Amino acid sequence: MRSYSIGRAARLLGVSPDTVRRWADAGRLPTRRDEAGKRLIDGRDLAAFAVTLAAEAATGGAAEPGEPYTSARNAFPGIITAVRLGDVAAQVEIQAGPHRLVSLLTREAVEELGLAVGMEAVARVKATSVHIDRT
């Protein structure tokens, strides 16, 4: 089974190495030490923790008053960074942490939602095909 360094785990989880260390110190994420004394995280433990984090984020967001309930699991809360309006179509860009998402929708939908640069928004993604690269 592959093991991950604190730094690599942080990159995979989208947080800082200090955050991973705090989780490990608090007992939320099991680690072990290698021969050199460096902390390592077993792949299965990291995978289970990533699922737990995602579930906490999903239930935390849905518990907020006024938040919609939805079956879409791929939700990216962020801030609108650009809105481009055409005659019929529109393009909206959202920066959600390290992720930049671009949505094409109707101009009418943008106007009805009142979307503008600087507003908080959630991009929900549904994919019919997902590609996975092994690193």
C-alpha positions in Angstrom: 0.0 0.0 0.0 1.3 3.4 -0.9 2.0 6.0 1.8 1.9 9.7 1.5 4.0 12.5 3.0 2.3 15.3 4.8 3.1 17.7 1.9 1.7 15.3 -0.7 -1.4 14.6 1.3 -2.0 18.4 1.7 -1.8 18.9 -2.1 -4.3 16.0 -2.6 -6.7 17.4 0.0 -6.3 21.0 -1.2 -5.1 22.3 2.2 -1.8 23.4 3.7 0.7 21.0 5.2 0.2 22.8 8.5 -3.5 21.9 8.4 -2.7 18.2 7.8 -0.3 18.3 10.7 -3.0 19.8 13.0 -5.4 17.1 11.9 -2.8 14.4 12.6 -1.9 16.0 16.0 -5.6 16.0 16.9 -5.9 12.3 16.0 -8.3 12.9 13.1 -5.8 11.5 10.5 -3.6 8.6 11.5 0.1 8.8 10.7 3.2 6.7 11.3 6.9 7.5 11.2 9.3 6.1 8.7 13.0 5.2 9.5 14.0 8.8 9.2 11.3 10.0 11.6 9.1 11.6 8.9 5.4 11.3 9.2 3.6 9.2 6.6 -0.1 8.6 5.9 -1.2 5.2 4.6 -3.1 5.5 1.3 -6.3 3.8 2.7 -6.3 6.1 5.7 -5.9 9.2 3.4 -8.7 8.0 1.1 -11.1 7.4 4.0 -10.2 10.8 5.5 -10.8 12.6 2.1 -14.3 11.0 2.0 -15.0 12.1 5.5 -13.9 15.7 4.7 -16.1 15.8 1.7 -19.1 14.5 3.6 -18.5 17.1 6.4 -18.3 19.8 3.8 -21.5 18.6 2.0 -23.5 18.4 5.2 -22.1 21.6 6.6 -23.1 23.5 3.5 -26.6 22.0 3.3 -27.2 22.8 7.0 -26.9 26.5 6.4 -30.1 28.4 6.4 -31.2 29.3 2.9 -28.9 26.8 1.2 -30.6 24.7 -1.4 -30.9 21.0 -1.0 -29.8 19.2 -4.1 -28.8 15.7 -5.4 -25.8 17.2 -7.2 -22.7 16.1 -5.3 -20.1 18.1 -7.1 -20.6 21.5 -5.6 -18.0 24.2 -5.7 -18.8 27.2 -3.6 -16.8 30.3 -4.7 -17.0 33.9 -5.9 -18.0 35.1 -9.3 -15.0 36.6 -11.1 -16.4 37.4 -14.5 -19.8 37.6 -16.3 -19.8 38.0 -20.1 -23.3 38.6 -21.6 -24.1 37.9 -25.2 -27.4 38.5 -27.0 -28.7 35.1 -26.0 -26.0 33.3 -24.1 -23.7 34.2 -21.2 -20.5 33.0 -19.6 -20.0 33.0 -15.9 -16.6 32.3 -14.2 -16.4 31.2 -10.6 -13.2 30.9 -8.6 -13.8 28.1 -6.0 -10.6 27.7 -4.0 -7.9 26.6 -6.5 -10.6 25.7 -9.1 -11.7 28.0 -11.9 -15.1 27.0 -13.3 -16.7 28.4 -16.3 -20.4 27.9 -17.1 -22.3 28.7 -20.3 -25.9 29.5 -19.7 -28.6 31.7 -21.1 -28.5 35.5 -20.6 -32.0 35.3 -19.2 -30.8 32.9 -16.5 -28.0 35.2 -15.5 -30.4 38.2 -15.3 -33.0 36.2 -13.4 -30.4 35.1 -10.8 -28.9 38.6 -10.7 -25.4 37.2 -11.1 -22.6 39.8 -10.9 -18.8 39.9 -10.3 -18.1 39.7 -6.5 -21.1 37.6 -5.6 -20.9 34.3 -3.9 -22.2 31.4 -5.9 -22.0 27.6 -6.1 -21.1 25.8 -9.3 -22.7 22.4 -9.5 -21.2 20.0 -11.9 -22.7 16.9 -13.4 -20.5 14.9 -15.7 -21.5 12.0 -18.0 -17.9 11.0 -18.3 -15.0 11.4 -15.9 -11.4 10.7 -16.8 -8.9 9.6 -14.2 -5.1 9.9 -14.7 -2.8 7.9 -12.5 0.2 9.8 -11.2 
